[in-house]
Amino acid sequence: MKRRKAIVENPFGTIKRTMDSAYCQMKGIENVQGEFSLTFLAYNLKRAINIVGAKELIEAMQMR
């Protein structure tokens, strides 16, 4: 249980704290799903930039 919390809860805590997403701005399941999709996309892009670097990430995206 401790390992699961450490792995799963970290992204949610980070998003809640640093991206100020403690509450949903929209109402309705479809709108909330869209809001969370955009929030997690932004979170994953920030992680990729921190891990790989902005220049390398842009180059990798242009190759496709």
PDB file of N, CA, C and O in Angstrom:
ATOM      1  N   MET A   1       0.819  -1.186   0.000  1.00  0.00           N
ATOM      2  CA  MET A   1       0.000   0.000   0.000  1.00  0.00           C
ATOM      3  C   MET A   1       0.870   1.260   0.000  1.00  0.00           C
ATOM      4  O   MET A   1       0.536   2.233  -0.676  1.00  0.00           O
ATOM      5  N   LYS A   2       1.972   1.257   0.743  1.00  0.00           N
ATOM      6  CA  LYS A   2       2.857   2.427   0.765  1.00  0.00           C
ATOM      7  C   LYS A   2       3.460   2.681  -0.610  1.00  0.00           C
ATOM      8  O   LYS A   2       3.562   3.825  -1.054  1.00  0.00           O
ATOM      9  N   ARG A   3       3.861   1.595  -1.286  1.00  0.00           N
ATOM     10  CA  ARG A   3       4.470   1.751  -2.613  1.00  0.00           C
ATOM     11  C   ARG A   3       3.444   2.287  -3.613  1.00  0.00           C
ATOM     12  O   ARG A   3       3.757   3.150  -4.433  1.00  0.00           O
ATOM     13  N   ARG A   4       2.229   1.771  -3.538  1.00  0.00           N
ATOM     14  CA  ARG A   4       1.173   2.228  -4.436  1.00  0.00           C
ATOM     15  C   ARG A   4       0.895   3.715  -4.216  1.00  0.00           C
ATOM     16  O   ARG A   4       0.753   4.467  -5.180  1.00  0.00           O
ATOM     17  N   LYS A   5       0.817   4.135  -2.971  1.00  0.00           N
ATOM     18  CA  LYS A   5       0.581   5.544  -2.681  1.00  0.00           C
ATOM     19  C   LYS A   5       1.711   6.412  -3.216  1.00  0.00           C
ATOM     20  O   LYS A   5       1.471   7.498  -3.742  1.00  0.00           O
ATOM     21  N   ALA A   6       2.921   5.939  -3.084  1.00  0.00           N
ATOM     22  CA  ALA A   6       4.069   6.718  -3.539  1.00  0.00           C
ATOM     23  C   ALA A   6       4.060   6.865  -5.056  1.00  0.00           C
ATOM     24  O   ALA A   6       4.453   7.907  -5.580  1.00  0.00           O
ATOM     25  N   ILE A   7       3.621   5.841  -5.758  1.00  0.00           N
ATOM     26  CA  ILE A   7       3.624   5.871  -7.222  1.00  0.00           C
ATOM     27  C   ILE A   7       2.412   6.628  -7.763  1.00  0.00           C
ATOM     28  O   ILE A   7       2.551   7.477  -8.644  1.00  0.00           O
ATOM     29  N   VAL A   8       1.235   6.323  -7.242  1.00  0.00           N
ATOM     30  CA  VAL A   8      -0.008   6.854  -7.805  1.00  0.00           C
ATOM     31  C   VAL A   8      -0.332   8.248  -7.298  1.00  0.00           C
ATOM     32  O   VAL A   8      -0.780   9.089  -8.078  1.00  0.00           O
ATOM     33  N   GLU A   9      -0.125   8.511  -6.054  1.00  0.00           N
ATOM     34  CA  GLU A   9      -0.578   9.764  -5.472  1.00  0.00           C
ATOM     35  C   GLU A   9       0.309  10.945  -5.851  1.00  0.00           C
ATOM     36  O   GLU A   9      -0.153  12.085  -5.813  1.00  0.00           O
ATOM     37  N   ASN A  10       1.553  10.710  -6.210  1.00  0.00           N
ATOM     38  CA  ASN A  10       2.457  11.818  -6.510  1.00  0.00           C
ATOM     39  C   ASN A  10       1.962  12.706  -7.655  1.00  0.00           C
ATOM     40  O   ASN A  10       1.937  13.925  -7.487  1.00  0.00           O
ATOM     41  N   PRO A  11       1.567  12.157  -8.812  1.00  0.00           N
ATOM     42  CA  PRO A  11       1.095  13.042  -9.890  1.00  0.00           C
ATOM     43  C   PRO A  11      -0.132  13.862  -9.487  1.00  0.00           C
ATOM     44  O   PRO A  11      -0.230  15.040  -9.829  1.00  0.00           O
ATOM     45  N   PHE A  12      -1.065  13.244  -8.762  1.00  0.00           N
ATOM     46  CA  PHE A  12      -2.261  13.972  -8.368  1.00  0.00           C
ATOM     47  C   PHE A  12      -1.931  15.099  -7.398  1.00  0.00           C
ATOM     48  O   PHE A  12      -2.484  16.194  -7.502  1.00  0.00           O
ATOM     49  N   GLY A  13      -1.038  14.835  -6.465  1.00  0.00           N
ATOM     50  CA  GLY A  13      -0.619  15.865  -5.519  1.00  0.00           C
ATOM     51  C   GLY A  13       0.108  16.996  -6.211  1.00  0.00           C
ATOM     52  O   GLY A  13      -0.098  18.166  -5.888  1.00  0.00           O
ATOM     53  N   THR A  14       0.953  16.650  -7.157  1.00  0.00           N
ATOM     54  CA  THR A  14       1.697  17.659  -7.907  1.00  0.00           C
ATOM     55  C   THR A  14       0.749  18.531  -8.722  1.00  0.00           C
ATOM     56  O   THR A  14       0.874  19.756  -8.731  1.00  0.00           O
ATOM     57  N   ILE A  15      -0.180  17.905  -9.391  1.00  0.00           N
ATOM     58  CA  ILE A  15      -1.149  18.658 -10.196  1.00  0.00           C
ATOM     59  C   ILE A  15      -1.996  19.540  -9.303  1.00  0.00           C
ATOM     60  O   ILE A  15      -2.253  20.699  -9.632  1.00  0.00           O
ATOM     61  N   LYS A  16      -2.428  19.005  -8.186  1.00  0.00           N
ATOM     62  CA  LYS A  16      -3.271  19.771  -7.276  1.00  0.00           C
ATOM     63  C   LYS A  16      -2.521  20.982  -6.717  1.00  0.00           C
ATOM     64  O   LYS A  16      -3.085  22.071  -6.604  1.00  0.00           O
ATOM     65  N   ARG A  17      -1.257  20.786  -6.370  1.00  0.00           N
ATOM     66  CA  ARG A  17      -0.482  21.845  -5.718  1.00  0.00           C
ATOM     67  C   ARG A  17       0.080  22.851  -6.727  1.00  0.00           C
ATOM     68  O   ARG A  17      -0.164  24.051  -6.599  1.00  0.00           O
ATOM     69  N   THR A  18       0.819  22.383  -7.716  1.00  0.00           N
ATOM     70  CA  THR A  18       1.543  23.296  -8.595  1.00  0.00           C
ATOM     71  C   THR A  18       0.702  23.845  -9.739  1.00  0.00           C
ATOM     72  O   THR A  18       0.950  24.955 -10.210  1.00  0.00           O
ATOM     73  N   MET A  19      -0.281  23.089 -10.190  1.00  0.00           N
ATOM     74  CA  MET A  19      -1.081  23.553 -11.319  1.00  0.00           C
ATOM     75  C   MET A  19      -2.423  24.124 -10.858  1.00  0.00           C
ATOM     76  O   MET A  19      -3.268  24.473 -11.684  1.00  0.00           O
ATOM     77  N   ASP A  20      -2.616  24.218  -9.554  1.00  0.00           N
ATOM     78  CA  ASP A  20      -3.810  24.808  -8.963  1.00  0.00           C
ATOM     79  C   ASP A  20      -5.090  24.157  -9.491  1.00  0.00           C
ATOM     80  O   ASP A  20      -6.037  24.846  -9.868  1.00  0.00           O
ATOM     81  N   SER A  21      -5.106  22.837  -9.514  1.00  0.00           N
ATOM     82  CA  SER A  21      -6.262  22.096 -10.005  1.00  0.00           C
ATOM     83  C   SER A  21      -6.930  21.301  -8.886  1.00  0.00           C
ATOM     84  O   SER A  21      -7.199  20.110  -9.037  1.00  0.00           O
ATOM     85  N   ALA A  22      -7.191  21.958  -7.784  1.00  0.00           N
ATOM     86  CA  ALA A  22      -7.822  21.278  -6.662  1.00  0.00           C
ATOM     87  C   ALA A  22      -9.303  21.004  -6.933  1.00  0.00           C
ATOM     88  O   ALA A  22      -9.873  20.038  -6.426  1.00  0.00           O
ATOM     89  N   TYR A  23      -9.907  21.866  -7.734  1.00  0.00           N
ATOM     90  CA  TYR A  23     -11.327  21.726  -8.032  1.00  0.00           C
ATOM     91  C   TYR A  23     -11.538  21.765  -9.534  1.00  0.00           C
ATOM     92  O   TYR A  23     -10.732  22.334 -10.270  1.00  0.00           O
ATOM     93  N   CYS A  24     -12.613  21.163  -9.977  1.00  0.00           N
ATOM     94  CA  CYS A  24     -12.969  21.206 -11.393  1.00  0.00           C
ATOM     95  C   CYS A  24     -13.699  22.510 -11.681  1.00  0.00           C
ATOM     96  O   CYS A  24     -14.538  22.953 -10.897  1.00  0.00           O
ATOM     97  N   GLN A  25     -13.373  23.112 -12.801  1.00  0.00           N
ATOM     98  CA  GLN A  25     -14.015  24.354 -13.200  1.00  0.00           C
ATOM     99  C   GLN A  25     -15.309  24.096 -13.967  1.00  0.00           C
ATOM    100  O   GLN A  25     -16.194  24.950 -14.018  1.00  0.00           O
ATOM    101  N   MET A  26     -15.406  22.915 -14.560  1.00  0.00           N
ATOM    102  CA  MET A  26     -16.550  22.584 -15.406  1.00  0.00           C
ATOM    103  C   MET A  26     -17.519  21.688 -14.651  1.00  0.00           C
ATOM    104  O   MET A  26     -17.197  21.148 -13.593  1.00  0.00           O
ATOM    105  N   LYS A  27     -18.718  21.541 -15.219  1.00  0.00           N
ATOM    106  CA  LYS A  27     -19.722  20.635 -14.669  1.00  0.00           C
ATOM    107  C   LYS A  27     -20.107  19.632 -15.749  1.00  0.00           C
ATOM    108  O   LYS A  27     -20.118  19.955 -16.937  1.00  0.00           O
ATOM    109  N   GLY A  28     -20.416  18.432 -15.330  1.00  0.00           N
ATOM    110  CA  GLY A  28     -20.772  17.369 -16.261  1.00  0.00           C
ATOM    111  C   GLY A  28     -19.580  16.478 -16.527  1.00  0.00           C
ATOM    112  O   GLY A  28     -18.445  16.946 -16.617  1.00  0.00           O
ATOM    113  N   ILE A  29     -19.845  15.196 -16.651  1.00  0.00           N
ATOM    114  CA  ILE A  29     -18.770  14.213 -16.758  1.00  0.00           C
ATOM    115  C   ILE A  29     -17.917  14.426 -17.999  1.00  0.00           C
ATOM    116  O   ILE A  29     -16.695  14.293 -17.929  1.00  0.00           O
ATOM    117  N   GLU A  30     -18.523  14.748 -19.120  1.00  0.00           N
ATOM    118  CA  GLU A  30     -17.744  14.939 -20.353  1.00  0.00           C
ATOM    119  C   GLU A  30     -16.843  16.161 -20.248  1.00  0.00           C
ATOM    120  O   GLU A  30     -15.694  16.124 -20.689  1.00  0.00           O
ATOM    121  N   ASN A  31     -17.349  17.232 -19.674  1.00  0.00           N
ATOM    122  CA  ASN A  31     -16.539  18.443 -19.513  1.00  0.00           C
ATOM    123  C   ASN A  31     -15.398  18.224 -18.532  1.00  0.00           C
ATOM    124  O   ASN A  31     -14.284  18.698 -18.755  1.00  0.00           O
ATOM    125  N   VAL A  32     -15.669  17.510 -17.451  1.00  0.00           N
ATOM    126  CA  VAL A  32     -14.634  17.238 -16.455  1.00  0.00           C
ATOM    127  C   VAL A  32     -13.571  16.314 -17.044  1.00  0.00           C
ATOM    128  O   VAL A  32     -12.383  16.493 -16.772  1.00  0.00           O
ATOM    129  N   GLN A  33     -13.976  15.332 -17.843  1.00  0.00           N
ATOM    130  CA  GLN A  33     -13.000  14.457 -18.502  1.00  0.00           C
ATOM    131  C   GLN A  33     -12.098  15.258 -19.430  1.00  0.00           C
ATOM    132  O   GLN A  33     -10.889  15.028 -19.477  1.00  0.00           O
ATOM    133  N   GLY A  34     -12.677  16.191 -20.163  1.00  0.00           N
ATOM    134  CA  GLY A  34     -11.876  17.049 -21.038  1.00  0.00           C
ATOM    135  C   GLY A  34     -10.921  17.925 -20.255  1.00  0.00           C
ATOM    136  O   GLY A  34      -9.771  18.113 -20.651  1.00  0.00           O
ATOM    137  N   GLU A  35     -11.401  18.465 -19.136  1.00  0.00           N
ATOM    138  CA  GLU A  35     -10.562  19.309 -18.290  1.00  0.00           C
ATOM    139  C   GLU A  35      -9.386  18.515 -17.722  1.00  0.00           C
ATOM    140  O   GLU A  35      -8.252  18.994 -17.719  1.00  0.00           O
ATOM    141  N   PHE A  36      -9.658  17.309 -17.244  1.00  0.00           N
ATOM    142  CA  PHE A  36      -8.586  16.482 -16.698  1.00  0.00           C
ATOM    143  C   PHE A  36      -7.635  16.011 -17.789  1.00  0.00           C
ATOM    144  O   PHE A  36      -6.433  15.896 -17.548  1.00  0.00           O
ATOM    145  N   SER A  37      -8.146  15.740 -18.972  1.00  0.00           N
ATOM    146  CA  SER A  37      -7.274  15.346 -20.079  1.00  0.00           C
ATOM    147  C   SER A  37      -6.274  16.451 -20.404  1.00  0.00           C
ATOM    148  O   SER A  37      -5.089  16.181 -20.597  1.00  0.00           O
ATOM    149  N   LEU A  38      -6.744  17.682 -20.464  1.00  0.00           N
ATOM    150  CA  LEU A  38      -5.848  18.804 -20.732  1.00  0.00           C
ATOM    151  C   LEU A  38      -4.862  19.026 -19.591  1.00  0.00           C
ATOM    152  O   LEU A  38      -3.696  19.343 -19.825  1.00  0.00           O
ATOM    153  N   THR A  39      -5.335  18.857 -18.355  1.00  0.00           N
ATOM    154  CA  THR A  39      -4.460  19.040 -17.198  1.00  0.00           C
ATOM    155  C   THR A  39      -3.351  18.003 -17.202  1.00  0.00           C
ATOM    156  O   THR A  39      -2.191  18.346 -16.969  1.00  0.00           O
ATOM    157  N   PHE A  40      -3.679  16.740 -17.460  1.00  0.00           N
ATOM    158  CA  PHE A  40      -2.663  15.695 -17.466  1.00  0.00           C
ATOM    159  C   PHE A  40      -1.754  15.791 -18.686  1.00  0.00           C
ATOM    160  O   PHE A  40      -0.585  15.412 -18.610  1.00  0.00           O
ATOM    161  N   LEU A  41      -2.263  16.287 -19.800  1.00  0.00           N
ATOM    162  CA  LEU A  41      -1.402  16.534 -20.955  1.00  0.00           C
ATOM    163  C   LEU A  41      -0.344  17.581 -20.610  1.00  0.00           C
ATOM    164  O   LEU A  41       0.833  17.416 -20.928  1.00  0.00           O
ATOM    165  N   ALA A  42      -0.777  18.657 -19.958  1.00  0.00           N
ATOM    166  CA  ALA A  42       0.171  19.693 -19.543  1.00  0.00           C
ATOM    167  C   ALA A  42       1.176  19.139 -18.544  1.00  0.00           C
ATOM    168  O   ALA A  42       2.363  19.457 -18.619  1.00  0.00           O
ATOM    169  N   TYR A  43       0.716  18.317 -17.611  1.00  0.00           N
ATOM    170  CA  TYR A  43       1.613  17.705 -16.617  1.00  0.00           C
ATOM    171  C   TYR A  43       2.657  16.816 -17.305  1.00  0.00           C
ATOM    172  O   TYR A  43       3.842  16.882 -16.982  1.00  0.00           O
ATOM    173  N   ASN A  44       2.216  15.997 -18.242  1.00  0.00           N
ATOM    174  CA  ASN A  44       3.136  15.099 -18.938  1.00  0.00           C
ATOM    175  C   ASN A  44       4.126  15.862 -19.811  1.00  0.00           C
ATOM    176  O   ASN A  44       5.288  15.468 -19.914  1.00  0.00           O
ATOM    177  N   LEU A  45       3.685  16.939 -20.436  1.00  0.00           N
ATOM    178  CA  LEU A  45       4.609  17.758 -21.226  1.00  0.00           C
ATOM    179  C   LEU A  45       5.657  18.422 -20.336  1.00  0.00           C
ATOM    180  O   LEU A  45       6.830  18.488 -20.704  1.00  0.00           O
ATOM    181  N   LYS A  46       5.244  18.914 -19.171  1.00  0.00           N
ATOM    182  CA  LYS A  46       6.199  19.508 -18.238  1.00  0.00           C
ATOM    183  C   LYS A  46       7.228  18.468 -17.787  1.00  0.00           C
ATOM    184  O   LYS A  46       8.414  18.777 -17.676  1.00  0.00           O
ATOM    185  N   ARG A  47       6.781  17.251 -17.528  1.00  0.00           N
ATOM    186  CA  ARG A  47       7.699  16.184 -17.126  1.00  0.00           C
ATOM    187  C   ARG A  47       8.668  15.846 -18.244  1.00  0.00           C
ATOM    188  O   ARG A  47       9.865  15.675 -18.011  1.00  0.00           O
ATOM    189  N   ALA A  48       8.143  15.750 -19.469  1.00  0.00           N
ATOM    190  CA  ALA A  48       9.001  15.421 -20.605  1.00  0.00           C
ATOM    191  C   ALA A  48      10.055  16.504 -20.817  1.00  0.00           C
ATOM    192  O   ALA A  48      11.211  16.196 -21.110  1.00  0.00           O
ATOM    193  N   ILE A  49       9.666  17.759 -20.672  1.00  0.00           N
ATOM    194  CA  ILE A  49      10.627  18.859 -20.822  1.00  0.00           C
ATOM    195  C   ILE A  49      11.685  18.777 -19.741  1.00  0.00           C
ATOM    196  O   ILE A  49      12.865  19.000 -20.015  1.00  0.00           O
ATOM    197  N   ASN A  50      11.291  18.462 -18.522  1.00  0.00           N
ATOM    198  CA  ASN A  50      12.262  18.358 -17.430  1.00  0.00           C
ATOM    199  C   ASN A  50      13.200  17.167 -17.604  1.00  0.00           C
ATOM    200  O   ASN A  50      14.373  17.251 -17.240  1.00  0.00           O
ATOM    201  N   ILE A  51      12.710  16.079 -18.146  1.00  0.00           N
ATOM    202  CA  ILE A  51      13.522  14.867 -18.292  1.00  0.00           C
ATOM    203  C   ILE A  51      14.419  14.958 -19.529  1.00  0.00           C
ATOM    204  O   ILE A  51      15.623  14.721 -19.442  1.00  0.00           O
ATOM    205  N   VAL A  52      13.837  15.297 -20.669  1.00  0.00           N
ATOM    206  CA  VAL A  52      14.556  15.262 -21.943  1.00  0.00           C
ATOM    207  C   VAL A  52      15.167  16.615 -22.287  1.00  0.00           C
ATOM    208  O   VAL A  52      16.285  16.689 -22.797  1.00  0.00           O
ATOM    209  N   GLY A  53      14.440  17.662 -22.009  1.00  0.00           N
ATOM    210  CA  GLY A  53      14.863  19.005 -22.406  1.00  0.00           C
ATOM    211  C   GLY A  53      13.965  19.511 -23.520  1.00  0.00           C
ATOM    212  O   GLY A  53      13.492  18.733 -24.348  1.00  0.00           O
ATOM    213  N   ALA A  54      13.734  20.798 -23.540  1.00  0.00           N
ATOM    214  CA  ALA A  54      12.798  21.379 -24.504  1.00  0.00           C
ATOM    215  C   ALA A  54      13.281  21.206 -25.942  1.00  0.00           C
ATOM    216  O   ALA A  54      12.505  20.826 -26.819  1.00  0.00           O
ATOM    217  N   LYS A  55      14.546  21.481 -26.180  1.00  0.00           N
ATOM    218  CA  LYS A  55      15.081  21.401 -27.540  1.00  0.00           C
ATOM    219  C   LYS A  55      15.000  19.978 -28.091  1.00  0.00           C
ATOM    220  O   LYS A  55      14.575  19.778 -29.229  1.00  0.00           O
ATOM    221  N   GLU A  56      15.397  19.006 -27.305  1.00  0.00           N
ATOM    222  CA  GLU A  56      15.361  17.607 -27.744  1.00  0.00           C
ATOM    223  C   GLU A  56      13.931  17.126 -27.953  1.00  0.00           C
ATOM    224  O   GLU A  56      13.662  16.354 -28.872  1.00  0.00           O
ATOM    225  N   LEU A  57      13.016  17.580 -27.103  1.00  0.00           N
ATOM    226  CA  LEU A  57      11.616  17.188 -27.240  1.00  0.00           C
ATOM    227  C   LEU A  57      11.025  17.743 -28.533  1.00  0.00           C
ATOM    228  O   LEU A  57      10.305  17.035 -29.236  1.00  0.00           O
ATOM    229  N   ILE A  58      11.314  18.977 -28.846  1.00  0.00           N
ATOM    230  CA  ILE A  58      10.832  19.585 -30.085  1.00  0.00           C
ATOM    231  C   ILE A  58      11.406  18.863 -31.291  1.00  0.00           C
ATOM    232  O   ILE A  58      10.688  18.608 -32.257  1.00  0.00           O
ATOM    233  N   GLU A  59      12.694  18.530 -31.251  1.00  0.00           N
ATOM    234  CA  GLU A  59      13.314  17.798 -32.350  1.00  0.00           C
ATOM    235  C   GLU A  59      12.684  16.418 -32.525  1.00  0.00           C
ATOM    236  O   GLU A  59      12.440  15.986 -33.652  1.00  0.00           O
ATOM    237  N   ALA A  60      12.421  15.731 -31.424  1.00  0.00           N
ATOM    238  CA  ALA A  60      11.799  14.411 -31.498  1.00  0.00           C
ATOM    239  C   ALA A  60      10.384  14.486 -32.052  1.00  0.00           C
ATOM    240  O   ALA A  60       9.957  13.584 -32.772  1.00  0.00           O
ATOM    241  N   MET A  61       9.660  15.533 -31.731  1.00  0.00           N
ATOM    242  CA  MET A  61       8.292  15.684 -32.223  1.00  0.00           C
ATOM    243  C   MET A  61       8.264  16.051 -33.700  1.00  0.00           C
ATOM    244  O   MET A  61       7.310  15.702 -34.396  1.00  0.00           O
ATOM    245  N   GLN A  62       9.283  16.745 -34.195  1.00  0.00           N
ATOM    246  CA  GLN A  62       9.323  17.135 -35.598  1.00  0.00           C
ATOM    247  C   GLN A  62       9.691  15.971 -36.503  1.00  0.00           C
ATOM    248  O   GLN A  62       9.385  16.003 -37.695  1.00  0.00           O
ATOM    249  N   MET A  63      10.341  14.944 -35.966  1.00  0.00           N
ATOM    250  CA  MET A  63      10.742  13.804 -36.769  1.00  0.00           C
ATOM    251  C   MET A  63       9.541  13.006 -37.266  1.00  0.00           C
ATOM    252  O   MET A  63       9.630  12.330 -38.291  1.00  0.00           O
ATOM    253  N   ARG A  64       8.448  13.075 -36.569  1.00  0.00           N
ATOM    254  CA  ARG A  64       7.290  12.246 -36.935  1.00  0.00           C
ATOM    255  C   ARG A  64       6.422  12.913 -37.908  1.00  0.00           C
ATOM    256  O   ARG A  64       5.406  12.350 -38.318  1.00  0.00           O
TER     257      ARG A  64
END
